[in-house]
Amino acid sequence: MVKKGEIRLFSNGGEEDKEVFSLLVKEKIPFINYGPTSEEQTPILEYGYWKFIGIKQIKKFISDWKANNLPPLDL
């Protein structure tokens, strides 16, 4: 199971960022919000070595999390 802190959210507070935050909370995905990022394209979700950028990729990550089909943290 994923531990809190293994999933890191970086966002600049835009509308998509707020939607992602709500989805993560709704689905009870244990993440840590690292707040603003200097990168223009947000939101960004990091899971180990993996990075998910934008609402589409993050929704896919959430779907995989619910299906217990996450990429491995150990490479």
C-alpha positions as CSV (number, residue, x, y, z in Angstrom):
1,M,0.0,0.0,0.0
2,V,1.2,3.5,-0.7
3,K,2.4,5.5,2.3
4,K,1.8,9.2,2.8
5,G,4.7,11.0,1.4
6,E,5.3,8.6,-1.4
7,I,3.0,10.8,-3.5
8,R,3.9,14.4,-3.8
9,L,1.7,17.1,-5.3
10,F,3.1,20.3,-6.8
11,S,0.7,23.0,-7.9
12,N,0.4,26.7,-8.6
13,G,-3.3,26.9,-7.5
14,G,-5.0,26.9,-10.9
15,E,-8.4,25.4,-11.6
16,E,-6.9,22.0,-12.6
17,D,-4.8,22.0,-9.5
18,K,-7.8,22.4,-7.4
19,E,-9.6,19.6,-9.2
20,V,-6.7,17.2,-8.7
21,F,-6.5,18.1,-5.0
22,S,-10.2,17.4,-4.6
23,L,-9.9,14.1,-6.5
24,L,-7.0,12.9,-4.3
25,V,-8.9,13.8,-1.1
26,K,-12.1,12.2,-2.4
27,E,-10.3,9.0,-3.3
28,K,-8.4,9.0,0.0
29,I,-5.1,8.8,-1.7
30,P,-2.4,9.7,0.9
31,F,-0.4,12.5,-0.6
32,I,1.7,15.4,0.6
33,N,1.0,18.8,-0.9
34,Y,4.4,20.5,-1.7
35,G,2.6,23.6,-2.9
36,P,3.8,25.9,-5.7
37,T,6.3,24.9,-8.3
38,S,8.3,27.0,-10.7
39,E,7.3,24.8,-13.6
40,E,4.6,26.4,-15.8
41,Q,2.6,23.3,-16.5
42,T,0.8,22.1,-13.3
43,P,-0.4,20.1,-11.5
44,I,2.4,17.7,-11.1
45,L,2.1,14.5,-9.1
46,E,5.3,12.6,-8.3
47,Y,5.3,9.0,-7.1
48,G,8.9,7.7,-6.6
49,Y,10.7,8.0,-9.8
50,W,7.5,8.6,-11.8
51,K,6.1,12.0,-12.7
52,F,2.5,12.7,-13.8
53,I,1.8,16.1,-15.4
54,G,-1.6,17.5,-16.1
55,I,-5.1,16.4,-15.3
56,K,-5.2,13.5,-17.8
57,Q,-2.1,11.8,-16.6
58,I,-3.1,12.3,-13.0
59,K,-6.6,10.9,-13.5
60,K,-5.0,7.9,-15.1
61,F,-2.7,7.6,-12.0
62,I,-5.8,7.8,-9.7
63,S,-7.5,5.1,-11.8
64,D,-4.4,2.9,-11.5
65,W,-4.1,3.5,-7.8
66,K,-7.7,2.4,-7.3
67,A,-7.0,-0.7,-9.3
68,N,-3.8,-1.4,-7.3
69,N,-1.9,-1.2,-10.5
70,L,0.8,1.4,-9.8
71,P,4.2,1.4,-11.3
72,P,6.9,0.0,-8.9
73,L,8.8,2.4,-6.7
74,D,11.9,0.2,-6.9
75,L,13.5,0.2,-10.3
